[in-house]
């Protein structure tokens, strides 16, 4: 590692003064604690045609040259920049896929995915400013990424937004609920429409797959609480034993549901664990056949919703020996054919 330091403006002014006094290169070098060769090169670089050495002019020229020093950035090459742009924009590859594929094929361009992300963030691929000097969101190349440039959290960081205190975890849930041996252990979730509009609160019995659903005007804790109380209160008390919702903020008022339905004990799985409520997730997928994602539910009437929920409850299931959820839940036999 070199410990060489470039001449400062003060040193250049002193060099100019000593050189004007007729001092030799070695004498000037001793005064400045520099080698004679350094002084010689500085005087040669600082002269402009027949003009004498001037310290301020030498400093300006030094600063201009300094800007072009050091290694060139990989993506300053237009050919490489165009290649990366095509992989992301046309093929929808992620920066990590690009980096590792180039490495695997021993491509002349070798670049890390972190470098690509940094270049995107620095605006290396952005469209130039418009005439009014402003950029639209679509002008930023980060919108071309599959996740649209959404901020990522570092591994190990804990998300604190929307958290609430829970009483029981899913590990405490009765064995009968885990093994689907008895009626009354429900899984709960919400099925959202367009953002900020109506949603469905769904309850699915683990044993029978019997489904309850109610539309709410907004995905908030109060509306979710009221919907759950209304649905559970309509069932026999012996048919409600536990509820396993996700960690969504809409279930923050679960205590109030337990107060209204005392036999309903809530058990919460770890955050971001949809597989812990697989029965409900599967049923929500069936509901999506009637209410596709991002469709506004506001115009869908309650009768329409109850009709297709009834059709789900009267649909024979292979896992139930071709019985329907309604028959298993109410221990009855229907003639459907």
C-alpha positions as CSV (number, residue, x, y, z in Angstrom):
1,X,0.0,0.0,0.0
2,X,1.4,3.4,-1.1
3,X,1.7,6.2,1.5
4,X,2.4,8.8,-1.1
5,X,0.4,12.0,-0.7
6,X,-0.3,14.5,-3.5
7,X,1.0,18.0,-3.3
8,X,-1.3,20.5,-1.7
9,X,-2.0,24.0,-2.8
10,X,0.2,25.3,0.1
11,X,3.1,23.2,-1.2
12,X,2.6,24.4,-4.7
13,X,2.7,28.0,-3.6
14,X,5.9,27.4,-1.6
15,X,7.4,25.6,-4.6
16,X,6.5,28.6,-6.9
17,X,8.2,30.9,-4.4
18,X,11.4,28.9,-4.0
19,X,11.6,28.2,-7.7
20,X,11.3,32.0,-8.4
21,X,14.2,32.5,-6.0
22,X,16.4,30.3,-8.2
23,X,16.6,27.4,-5.8
24,X,17.6,24.0,-7.2
25,X,15.3,21.0,-7.4
26,X,17.1,19.2,-4.6
27,X,16.9,22.3,-2.4
28,X,13.2,22.8,-3.0
29,X,12.7,19.1,-2.3
30,X,14.5,19.3,1.0
31,X,12.3,22.3,2.0
32,X,9.1,20.5,1.1
33,X,10.3,17.0,2.3
34,X,9.8,15.7,-1.3
35,X,12.1,14.1,-3.8
36,X,13.7,16.1,-6.5
37,X,11.9,14.0,-9.1
38,X,8.5,14.9,-7.6
39,X,9.4,18.6,-7.9
40,X,10.6,18.1,-11.5
41,X,7.4,16.4,-12.6
42,X,5.2,19.0,-10.9
43,X,7.0,21.8,-12.7
44,X,6.7,20.1,-16.1
45,X,3.0,19.3,-15.6
46,X,2.2,22.8,-14.3
47,X,3.7,24.6,-17.3
48,X,1.3,25.5,-20.1
49,X,3.2,26.0,-23.4
50,X,5.5,29.0,-22.8
51,X,3.6,30.2,-19.7
52,X,5.4,29.9,-16.4
53,X,4.4,27.6,-13.6
54,X,1.5,29.0,-11.6
55,X,0.3,27.2,-8.4
56,X,-3.4,28.0,-8.7
57,X,-3.5,26.8,-12.3
58,X,-1.5,23.7,-11.4
59,X,-4.0,22.9,-8.7
60,X,-7.0,23.3,-11.0
61,X,-5.4,20.9,-13.6
62,X,-4.6,18.4,-10.8
63,X,-8.2,18.4,-9.6
64,X,-9.5,17.7,-13.2
65,X,-7.0,14.9,-13.7
66,X,-7.9,13.4,-10.3
67,X,-11.5,13.0,-11.3
68,X,-10.5,10.5,-14.0
69,X,-8.2,8.4,-11.8
70,X,-8.9,5.0,-10.3
71,X,-10.6,1.9,-11.8
72,X,-13.6,2.4,-14.1
73,X,-17.0,1.3,-13.0
74,X,-18.1,-1.9,-14.8
75,X,-21.5,-0.5,-15.8
76,X,-20.0,2.7,-17.2
77,X,-19.6,0.4,-20.3
78,X,-22.7,1.0,-22.4
79,X,-22.6,-2.6,-23.8
80,X,-22.6,-4.2,-20.3
81,X,-25.3,-1.8,-19.1
82,X,-27.6,-2.7,-22.0
83,X,-27.0,-6.4,-21.4
84,X,-28.0,-6.1,-17.7
85,X,-31.0,-4.0,-18.7
86,X,-32.2,-6.6,-21.2
87,X,-31.9,-9.4,-18.6
88,X,-34.0,-7.6,-16.1
89,X,-36.5,-5.8,-18.4
90,X,-37.1,-8.5,-21.1
91,X,-36.4,-11.8,-19.3
92,X,-37.5,-10.7,-15.7
93,X,-34.2,-12.1,-14.2
94,X,-33.2,-11.0,-10.8
95,X,-29.8,-9.4,-10.2
96,X,-28.7,-12.5,-8.3
97,X,-29.8,-14.8,-11.2
98,X,-27.9,-12.6,-13.7
99,X,-24.7,-12.6,-11.6
100,X,-24.6,-16.3,-11.0
101,X,-25.5,-17.2,-14.6
102,X,-22.7,-15.0,-16.0
103,X,-20.3,-16.6,-13.6
104,X,-21.5,-20.1,-14.6
105,X,-21.1,-19.4,-18.3
106,X,-17.7,-17.6,-17.8
107,X,-19.0,-14.6,-19.6
108,X,-16.5,-11.7,-20.0
109,X,-18.8,-9.6,-17.8
110,X,-18.4,-10.7,-14.2
111,X,-20.4,-8.6,-11.8
112,X,-21.9,-9.2,-8.4
113,X,-25.7,-8.9,-7.8
114,X,-25.0,-6.3,-5.1
115,X,-23.2,-4.1,-7.7
116,X,-26.3,-4.3,-9.9
117,X,-28.6,-3.3,-7.1
118,X,-26.4,-0.4,-6.2
119,X,-26.3,0.8,-9.8
120,X,-30.1,0.6,-10.0
121,X,-30.4,2.5,-6.8
122,X,-27.9,5.1,-8.1
123,X,-30.0,5.6,-11.2
124,X,-27.6,4.2,-13.7
125,X,-30.5,2.7,-15.7
126,X,-33.1,5.4,-15.1
127,X,-34.6,7.4,-17.9
128,X,-33.4,11.0,-18.1
129,X,-35.4,13.8,-16.5
130,X,-38.4,15.0,-18.5
131,X,-38.6,18.6,-19.8
132,X,-40.2,19.8,-16.6
133,X,-37.3,18.3,-14.6
134,X,-39.5,15.7,-12.9
135,X,-39.5,11.9,-13.1
136,X,-42.5,9.7,-13.0
137,X,-42.4,6.4,-11.0
138,X,-42.2,4.5,-14.3
139,X,-39.0,6.4,-15.2
140,X,-37.2,4.7,-12.4
141,X,-35.7,1.4,-13.5
142,X,-36.3,-0.2,-10.1
143,X,-39.9,-0.5,-11.2
144,X,-38.7,-3.1,-13.8
145,X,-37.6,-5.5,-11.0
146,X,-40.0,-8.3,-10.2
147,X,-40.7,-6.8,-6.7
148,X,-40.8,-3.3,-8.2
149,X,-37.9,-2.1,-6.0
150,X,-39.7,-2.6,-2.7
151,X,-37.5,-2.1,0.3
152,X,-36.0,-5.3,1.7
153,X,-35.4,-6.0,5.4
154,X,-32.1,-7.4,6.5
155,X,-32.0,-11.0,7.5
156,X,-32.7,-11.3,11.2
157,X,-34.6,-8.0,11.6
158,X,-37.9,-8.2,13.3
159,X,-41.0,-6.5,11.9
160,X,-42.7,-4.5,14.7
161,X,-45.5,-3.0,12.7
162,X,-49.0,-4.3,13.7
163,X,-47.8,-6.6,16.5
164,X,-50.0,-7.4,19.4
165,X,-49.7,-9.6,22.5
166,X,-51.0,-13.1,22.3
167,X,-52.0,-15.5,25.1
168,X,-51.6,-18.9,23.5
169,X,-49.3,-20.2,20.7
170,X,-50.2,-23.0,18.3
171,X,-47.9,-25.3,20.3
172,X,-50.5,-25.2,23.1
173,X,-53.4,-26.2,20.9
174,X,-55.1,-29.5,21.9
175,X,-53.9,-32.7,20.2
176,X,-57.5,-33.4,19.0
177,X,-57.3,-30.2,17.0
178,X,-54.0,-31.0,15.5
179,X,-55.1,-34.5,14.5
180,X,-58.5,-33.3,13.2
181,X,-60.3,-35.7,15.6
182,X,-63.2,-33.5,16.7
183,X,-65.5,-30.8,15.5
184,X,-65.1,-27.2,16.7
185,X,-61.4,-26.3,16.0
186,X,-61.5,-23.5,13.5
187,X,-58.9,-21.7,11.5
188,X,-59.5,-18.0,10.7
189,X,-58.4,-15.6,8.0
190,X,-59.5,-12.7,5.9
191,X,-59.9,-12.7,2.1
192,X,-59.3,-9.2,0.8
193,X,-60.6,-7.6,-2.3
194,X,-59.1,-4.4,-3.7
195,X,-57.0,-2.4,-1.2
196,X,-59.1,-0.5,1.3
197,X,-62.4,-2.0,0.2
198,X,-64.6,-4.9,1.5
199,X,-63.2,-8.2,2.6
200,X,-64.4,-11.6,3.8
201,X,-63.8,-13.1,7.3
202,X,-63.6,-16.8,6.9
203,X,-63.7,-19.6,9.5
204,X,-63.0,-23.2,8.5
205,X,-63.4,-26.2,10.8
206,X,-60.3,-28.4,10.7
207,X,-62.1,-31.7,11.0
208,X,-65.1,-31.3,8.7
209,X,-63.8,-28.4,6.4
210,X,-67.1,-26.7,7.2
211,X,-66.8,-23.0,6.2
212,X,-68.3,-19.8,7.6
213,X,-67.8,-16.5,5.8
214,X,-69.1,-12.9,6.4
215,X,-68.4,-9.8,4.4
216,X,-67.0,-6.7,6.3
217,X,-66.8,-3.2,5.0
218,X,-63.1,-2.8,5.8
219,X,-60.3,-5.1,7.0
220,X,-60.0,-3.7,10.5
221,X,-60.1,-5.3,14.0
222,X,-63.5,-4.0,15.0
223,X,-65.3,-5.2,11.9
224,X,-63.5,-8.6,12.1
225,X,-64.4,-9.0,15.8
226,X,-68.1,-8.3,15.1
227,X,-68.2,-10.7,12.1
228,X,-66.6,-13.5,14.1
229,X,-68.9,-13.1,17.0
230,X,-72.0,-13.1,14.7
231,X,-70.9,-16.3,12.9
232,X,-69.8,-18.2,16.1
233,X,-72.8,-17.2,18.1
234,X,-75.1,-18.9,15.5
235,X,-73.4,-22.3,16.1
236,X,-74.1,-24.7,19.0
237,X,-71.8,-24.0,21.9
238,X,-70.4,-27.5,21.7
239,X,-69.3,-26.9,18.1
240,X,-66.9,-24.1,19.0
241,X,-63.7,-25.1,20.9
242,X,-60.7,-23.2,19.5
243,X,-59.7,-20.7,16.7
244,X,-56.4,-20.4,15.0
245,X,-56.0,-17.1,13.1
246,X,-53.0,-15.6,11.5
247,X,-51.0,-12.8,13.1
248,X,-52.8,-10.1,11.1
249,X,-53.7,-6.9,12.9
250,X,-57.4,-7.5,12.1
251,X,-57.4,-10.2,14.8
252,X,-56.0,-7.9,17.5
253,X,-59.3,-7.8,19.4
254,X,-59.5,-11.6,19.8
255,X,-60.0,-11.1,23.6
256,X,-63.4,-9.5,22.9
257,X,-64.4,-12.5,20.8
258,X,-63.4,-14.8,23.6
259,X,-65.4,-12.7,26.1
260,X,-68.5,-13.0,23.9
261,X,-67.9,-16.7,23.0
262,X,-66.2,-18.1,26.2
263,X,-65.5,-21.5,24.8
264,X,-63.5,-20.0,21.9
265,X,-59.8,-20.2,22.8
266,X,-57.4,-18.5,20.4
267,X,-54.1,-20.1,19.4
268,X,-51.7,-18.1,17.2
269,X,-49.0,-19.6,14.9
270,X,-45.6,-17.9,14.3
271,X,-45.6,-14.9,12.0
272,X,-45.5,-15.6,8.2
273,X,-46.5,-19.3,8.6
274,X,-49.5,-19.9,6.4
275,X,-48.8,-23.6,6.3
276,X,-49.8,-23.7,10.0
277,X,-53.4,-22.9,8.8
278,X,-53.4,-25.0,5.7
279,X,-57.1,-25.9,5.9
280,X,-58.1,-22.2,5.8
281,X,-55.5,-21.3,3.1
282,X,-56.8,-24.1,0.9
283,X,-60.4,-23.0,1.4
284,X,-59.5,-19.4,0.6
285,X,-58.1,-20.6,-2.7
286,X,-61.5,-22.2,-3.4
287,X,-63.3,-19.0,-2.5
288,X,-61.0,-17.1,-5.0
289,X,-62.6,-19.1,-7.8
290,X,-65.8,-17.1,-7.0
291,X,-64.1,-13.9,-5.9
292,X,-60.9,-13.4,-7.9
293,X,-58.0,-11.5,-6.3
294,X,-58.0,-7.7,-6.6
295,X,-61.8,-7.7,-7.4
296,X,-63.9,-5.2,-5.5
297,X,-66.3,-7.1,-3.2
298,X,-68.4,-4.0,-2.3
299,X,-70.9,-4.8,-5.1
300,X,-71.2,-8.5,-4.2
301,X,-74.3,-9.0,-2.1
302,X,-74.4,-11.1,1.1
303,X,-76.8,-13.6,-0.5
304,X,-74.4,-14.2,-3.3
305,X,-71.6,-14.8,-0.9
306,X,-73.7,-17.2,1.3
307,X,-74.8,-19.1,-1.9
308,X,-71.3,-20.0,-2.9
309,X,-70.3,-20.7,0.7
310,X,-73.2,-23.1,0.9
311,X,-72.1,-24.7,-2.4
312,X,-68.6,-25.3,-0.8
313,X,-70.2,-26.9,2.3
314,X,-72.3,-29.2,0.1
315,X,-69.4,-30.3,-2.2
316,X,-68.3,-33.9,-1.6
317,X,-64.7,-34.1,-0.4
318,X,-62.3,-37.0,-1.0
319,X,-60.6,-36.4,2.4
320,X,-64.0,-36.9,4.0
321,X,-64.8,-40.1,2.2
322,X,-66.9,-38.2,-0.3
323,X,-69.1,-36.8,2.4
324,X,-69.8,-33.1,2.4
325,X,-68.5,-30.7,5.1
326,X,-72.1,-30.0,6.1
327,X,-72.8,-33.7,6.7
328,X,-69.6,-34.2,8.8
329,X,-70.1,-31.0,10.9
330,X,-73.8,-31.6,11.7
331,X,-73.5,-35.4,11.7
332,X,-76.3,-35.7,9.2
333,X,-76.9,-37.5,5.9
334,X,-78.2,-35.6,2.8
335,X,-79.4,-36.8,-0.6
336,X,-77.7,-34.6,-3.1
337,X,-78.0,-36.7,-6.3
